[in-house]
Amino acid sequence: MAGDRRGKIAVIISGLSSGLKDKLHLYAMGNSQKGKSYTQERIGSYLFPNFEKVNVSSAKAPYYEAKLNSKCFENTIKMFDEFADQGEEFQNQIKAFTSQGIRTATLKTVDIKREFQSVTIEGLPVVWSNSAAPIENEQILNRFWKINIDESSAQDNVVQKYQQENEKLGSEIERYVDLIKSAGSEVSFILAEKNMEVQNPFADFWIVRLPSNRNWRPMITMIIKALAYSNRILRPHIGKDTILASLADNVIAFHIWSAFEIYQIKKVAGRYLDFLDALEPDHRYTKQELAKAYAKKYPEKPSISPGSAYQYAHHLEERNLMGSETEEHNKKYFFTLTCGRSTSKTMYGSDGGLTGLIFESLEMRIPKTEELAKALIETRSGGLTKYQDAECFKDVNALAKQLLDWDFLSVLGKTLEFNVPPKTGIPSNMSNASLLDFVRDDSLASLTPESLEMKEKLAKEMYDQGKSDSEIEVAIGKVILDKFKELGKVPIAGGRA
């Protein structure tokens, strides 16, 4: 699974929601043979013990499965490959499984004796799907968090290098077995406590900028919940099965959402957005001119035929992203109605601290400690009665400071490649180390256990020789040195007496 860090993080976040009461369903878009199924299947099979890939399924299969065990889908992940190829009856069933806020589903059918049968499924799965062909049913499409697999030329080169390594060195499953097992163990630990609730005291401090998109906020909230759930050991508990989300959970969630928000807004795959970007606004194009404009914009990509350009434009017209005019002799002209990518803006105060985030679809104001403390008082008084005497609410100011801490935000910020203000929290508040290494594919993740031992031996030898931190860092790499220091495997050179 070379590269595409954000795509991998999105799949993992969706998978982690299988341990929550509500789910974050994922739909991967992209052209054929670009890694949609591969990424979902590999991450599912490597990391999640509750994962199952379903290539083809009868519409009655879930009924008979649930007839034997009504909780057979609870806390599971079901991957349905090439959604557009599934039958209409089955797609409608998936529509029921992915309705927001629904935790049970009732299926009705007729058995082989033509007798009516009904079964209630208690606990629904996280649904993963993908398709190269566009899904025309917008009711179904809106139920999924939509991502697009990286189809860039740079990613093509990364994949080729990855393929060359497999040819030369053997299967990555065997080469990275320790890392995969370690990351899988972290996921299993996270999922050990299931059906938890997450409350977000920052809810009043962020908005969806277009409230008419009612399904967006619950979807973004599920990303926040999955992040808080994955770090529940660091989060305040207000009940046995309920935790509070932190500022870090919110900020990371918004950046993850922003990486894919354009696909929620436009509802088309990345190749259609590339097509739009090749066109000039307010300019009319024939299908031949559309193909030429695309070839001019992307000389490094395979060209598209006028017929394909026509199909692209027709699909975009159905999504209200292009318009058309037909003149005499039935000559059809297309023109863009809207184009462009999503934007983001990070706001800082005079002290250099983060004060707000603005994306195309949402914005957040970072609350001051006293404002968050007030929100926590409202959470305590307005929440469930059994939580009002929770230990963490006894000092709301201290709780507010804890929730405003960055904890491991800077690490995940680096992985996601967005800028994070200077850390304000305690460096020891770190988690998900193996999971992040699994996502990053960095120098630590790509090393075999044998080469790690050699690096550790070299670091100790250099330390004994009196070498400085910077010299050791050059020799073995900063990521590895930091990791070894964290694990206590090598002394800290800068700490010599």
Beta strands, then each sheet from edge to edge (+ up, - down):
strand 1: 26-29
strand 2: 51-54
strand 3: 77-80
strand 4: 104-110
strand 5: 116-122
strand 6: 126-131
strand 7: 145-148
strand 8: 197-199
strand 9: 206-208
strand 10: 237-239
strand 11: 242-244
strand 12: 322-327
strand 13: 331-336
strand 14: 344-348
strand 15: 354-359
strand 16: 362-365
sheet 1: 2+ 3+ 6+ 1+ 7+
sheet 2: 4+ 5-
sheet 3: 8+ 11+ 10-
sheet 4: 9+ 16- 15+ 14-
sheet 5: 12+ 13-
end
